[in-house]
């Protein structure tokens, strides 16, 4: 809260501005009368102050106050302030005409009234603009030690950036670059536009720039890759202005420069879901999220909280993750009822307790083990946590008549070649089998690939290797993966889950697969290093269970477009629900006995397409890459 001294000073300045404006009104009124009668020999004598002038001052002061003229600051005077001045001047004119109409405007020439609002607006606006220009001129006279900045882009973001840089005093914008032909040679706040983006290397040398700033927040991934590539050629450090989405999400502050992250290069245009559908589906509901403290689970909690749920129940086996997500939700959503259940989602007693106590309307099953090489030697735990726990939670949801069960799957479940893929594919089949046997619970499966920044993902792994000076280890020169940001994935999960389909498997459009080699090289460049020179890249060979490429759906799943262009629905593949559910009992017995060979045999019998990488050429193993269908393609066969 401002101190009494600050409030007094601020109030005193406001009163001083009001007094200034009233003096200008008086002077304007007097000058107009003087001009009107200047050439007349019998001009009436003018009084410095009269009852008429007092009335004009009172009426005009009320007009100034009514339009909010004193809420702005002269330092930031703008077109909006000039509009308010014109508005107040015309309101004052109307009030004067109305008040003095009782005497038919006797003693007030019509010419004075016609010119009055324009003259007053000019007299009031001029000192404001002069003061603004003076302050801007002062900010341009920056310290000689200020860092010279070349700005890429000449739009609204660049306009705000230049003002912020000058205001800081630590930076001096020396020029701009933009690809728009009509902007070449123009100036933005006195800063010249020196050429197009492709000329950044030569222009940066000419102006002796020490820092580049990308001020084009609307760039898509391809555009950002191009601009970053141009910046890298200069050898200078570069930053970018934050996207509006990042500011609104609280990930950065307005006007705060940030380093270009790999997410900026791999990201896509912001997804626009059906907000009305999501809010209508979630508003007032109780939602339970298993694995609610993990990367996907915690973001699902945040997204659900933003869309008006009444209660969130976080089921988590990790104490630390539970504490962190509960504290965050309670801090950011004080009106939300946040509950926690500490336990294993594969423990039927834990699940029954959670469902009976909290009565959720929707369960998001995000808990899973998902590290491919690790799980190859831990088949029993992969089966127990990914398959049997899913069956445990899903069956309990049917028994307690939970409306919706949303299973979070993976692209590894397509043509599974490892323990993760096989156990997740079995879980998908369990959900579809249960959906056929019940009408009380609607089952939905959502399948997607890697998410940037998740625990154990390649991006933080590479970042740590680069921080330590390398080398960066890549398994194979041709290995590729699909990538998506965590918020984007979770938003599409909600979009798919809010649909009306039952037993469906949805695939999220992950864009084009990314070569991990290119990802590593780009991250090294973003760190200001040269791939292969400052930071070596070492190819280690595919790890246990890994494929060269992944696919989001089987070739025979007959995908259908949905109401959202980034979500596709797969047709149900033929299999025996009785066999799938019947083998769960045998799988559970094998897990209790720690019979790894028995569990593997059950997976082979239940999932005919399961072919471990160890049975293939471990160096050339790959799945057929099937392009993500477009809405225009209609039904795929």
Protein Blocks (a to p, Z undefined) as FASTA:
>chain_A
ZZfklmmmmmmmmmmmmmmmmmmmmmmmmmmmmmmmmmpmklccddfbdfklmmmmmmmm
mmmmmnopmmpcfklgcfklmmmmmmmmmmmmmmmmmmmmmnooghiafklmmmmmmmmm
mmmmmmmmmmmmmmmmmmmmpcfkbccdddedjbfklmmmmmmmmmnopaccfbdcdfbf
klgopaeehiacfbdfklmmmmmmmnopabdcddbfkbcfklmmmmmmmmmmnopacddd
ddfklmmnopacehiacdddfklmmmccdddddfklmmmmmgopacddehklmmklmmmm
mmmmmnopabdcdddfbfklmmmmmmmmmmmmmmbccdddeddfklmklmmmmmmmnopa
bdcdfbccfbfklmmmmmmmmmmmmmmmmmmmmmmmmmnopabacddddfklgopabfkl
mmmmmmmmmmmmmmmmpckbccddddddddehiahiaklmmmmmmmnopaaddfbfkbcc
ddddfklmmmmmmmmmmpmbehiacdddebjaddfklmmmmmmmmnopaehklpccddeb
jaehiafbdcfbdfklopaddfbfkbccdddddddfklmmmmmmmmmmmmmnopaklmmm
mmmmmmmmlccfklmcfklgccdddddddfklmpaZZ
